[in-house]
Amino acid sequence: MKKFIFNLKKYYKYSLYSAKAELKSEVANSYLNWLWWILDPFFFMLIYTFISQIVFKDNEPYFPIFVFIGLSGWNFFSKMVSCCIKLISDNENIVTKTYIPKYILLLSKSFTLVFKSFISFALVIILMIFFKVPFTLNLLWFPLIFLILYIFTFGICTILMHLGIYIEDLFNVVDILLKFTFYMSGVFYSLQKNVPEPFNKYLLEYNPVAFLISEFRNIMMYNQMPNFLLLLFWLLFGILLCFIGIRMINKYENSYARVI
C-alpha cells in the first residue's frame, strides 16, 4: 500500500487533468454541452416516476426525489463497474508506450463519474427545496456514505480491471449481473415496503448497493441516523477489496502490454 500512496501523490495531477479532458471531450460536439449531465438523470427520473406512480400506482412520498437518489447512487456504481473491465485495453496507447500505474487510469475515470454524481445529488437538493422536504443535520453524513460507496466501488473495479485483461467474456457476464443487481437494489421502489420479510432485510444487509442507496434516502428524506455498524463493515470490506485489487495489479501489470 506504500507504493499505492506514493503513486497517488505522484500521479494525482495527471488524474485530474485526464478527468477534465474527458469531461470536455464529452460535450465538445454537443449543442447542449454540459446540460446533458443534468438532463440525462433528470429524464430517467421522469421515466421511472411515470412507470411506478402512474402504471404501478406506487404511493411513496416525494417519489421523484426517492428515484433520483437511487439513480444517482446506482449510476456511479454501475458506470464505474462497466467501464473498468476494458479500461486498460481502451487505453492501449498509454499502456504500451509509457509506464503509468494502471489503477491511475481507474482513478482518473472515477473523478469524472464523481463529478457527474455530485451534479445529480445537487439536483436532489433542488428537488428537496421544490417539494419542501425538511433539511436536517443528518445530511452532514452524506460525505461519509458517498466515501464508502466510492471505496467499495473502486475496490471491485480494481479486481475486475485486472481480470478483464485475461477474460474476454467478463464484460458480458458483469453486464448481466449489473442488470440483476439493479432490480435487487431498490433503485425505483422501496425494498422495505415492496419486498416481503425477511427477504427485504437480507437485500439491505447483504447487497451493499441497496444498503448505501437506502442510507442516502434515510439521511436526505427521512431524517434518520445512518446504520454505523453496517457502514463500518462495508467500509472495511471495501478497503479489503482495494488491497486485493491493487496488489493484483502491482504484481501483474508488467504483463498487460503483452496480453492486449
C-alpha positions, -999 to 999 in steps of 0.1 A, spaced: 0 0 0 30 23 4 36 21 -33 -1 29 -39 0 60 -17 33 71 -33 18 68 -68 -13 87 -58 8 116 -47 29 114 -79 1 110 -105 -29 127 -89 -24 158 -111 -24 136 -142 -56 120 -130 -73 154 -126 -61 167 -159 -72 135 -177 -106 137 -160 -111 173 -171 -100 164 -206 -126 136 -208 -154 158 -195 -145 185 -221 -144 159 -249 -178 145 -239 -196 178 -247 -172 192 -273 -196 184 -303 -229 187 -284 -253 216 -289 -264 213 -252 -229 208 -239 -228 202 -201 -266 204 -198 -266 167 -208 -251 159 -174 -283 173 -159 -308 162 -185 -297 125 -185 -305 117 -149 -335 141 -149 -352 123 -178 -345 89 -163 -361 101 -131 -392 112 -150 -394 78 -168 -392 58 -136 -416 81 -118 -441 77 -146 -438 39 -146 -440 35 -108 -466 61 -99 -488 61 -130 -486 25 -142 -480 6 -109 -497 31 -86 -468 34 -61 -476 59 -33 -441 65 -20 -439 101 -7 -416 125 -25 -413 98 -52 -392 119 -77 -366 125 -50 -368 89 -40 -360 78 -75 -334 105 -82 -314 94 -51 -315 58 -62 -304 67 -97 -276 89 -86 -261 63 -64 -267 35 -89 -253 53 -119 -220 60 -102 -216 23 -92 -228 8 -125 -208 31 -148 -176 26 -128 -180 -12 -129 -190 -12 -166 -161 9 -178 -133 -6 -157 -133 -40 -174 -120 -27 -207 -102 3 -193 -67 -9 -199 -73 -22 -234 -92 10 -243 -60 29 -232 -37 6 -252 -16 36 -265 -8 47 -230 -3 12 -216 21 1 -243 41 33 -248 47 46 -213 46 35 -177 17 46 -155 2 26 -126 -28 10 -142 -51 19 -113 -44 56 -120 -64 51 -152 -93 40 -130 -87 68 -106 -90 93 -134 -122 77 -147 -136 78 -112 -131 116 -110 -153 122 -140 -180 100 -125 -178 116 -91 -182 150 -107 -214 138 -125 -227 122 -93 -223 155 -75 -243 172 -102 -271 145 -97 -271 149 -60 -271 187 -64 -303 182 -84 -317 161 -55 -312 191 -32 -330 214 -56 -359 189 -58 -360 187 -20 -363 225 -19 -391 223 -46 -411 196 -27 -404 213 7 -386 183 22 -371 194 55 -334 197 57 -318 182 88 -283 178 103 -283 142 92 -274 155 57 -239 160 71 -234 122 69 -236 124 31 -198 126 25 -192 96 47 -218 74 29 -205 85 -5 -169 78 5 -179 43 15 -197 38 -19 -165 51 -36 -141 29 -18 -163 -2 -22 -168 5 -60 -131 13 -65 -121 -20 -48 -144 -41 -71 -132 -22 -101 -95 -28 -95 -102 -66 -94 -124 -65 -125 -99 -43 -143 -72 -69 -138 -94 -99 -147 -108 -81 -178 -73 -83 -193 -74 -121 -193 -111 -130 -196 -127 -117 -228 -163 -125 -219 -161 -108 -185 -178 -77 -197 -209 -96 -209 -211 -115 -176 -208 -84 -155 -233 -66 -177 -259 -93 -169 -250 -92 -132 -254 -54 -131 -289 -57 -146 -298 -82 -120 -283 -61 -92 -302 -30 -105 -336 -47 -98 -323 -61 -64 -312 -27 -52 -345 -8 -49 -335 20 -72 -371 28 -82 -390 10 -55 -389 6 -17 -373 -26 -6 -389 -22 29 -424 -19 15 -424 -39 -17 -403 -69 -7 -417 -93 19 -398 -101 51 -372 -114 57 -360 -110 21 -360 -72 22 -338 -74 53 -314 -98 35 -312 -75 5 -305 -44 26 -278 -61 47 -261 -82 21 -264 -60 -10 -241 -31 -4 -255 -10 -32 -291 -14 -19 -279 -6 16 -260 26 7 -288 38 -15 -312 33 14 -288 52 37 -287 81 13 -325 82 14 -326 79 52 -304 109 58 -318 130 30 -355 123 31 -364 106 63 -343 124 89 -328 91 102 -293 84 115 -271 61 94 -265 25 104 -229 30 115 -223 -7 122 -231 -18 87 -213 13 72 -182 3 91 -185 -33 78 -188 -22 42 -160 3 46 -136 -23 59 -148 -48 32 -142 -21 5 -107 -14 18 -100 -52 17 -112 -53 -20 -89 -23 -27 -60 -41 -11 -66 -73 -31 -72 -54 -64 -42 -31 -61 -19 -60 -51 -30 -80 -81 -24 -50 -104 10 -43 -90 20 -79 -94 9 -85 -130 7 -50 -146 41 -55 -164 24 -83 -184 -7 -63 -195 10 -48 -226 19 -83 -239 -16 -96 -234 -35 -67 -250 
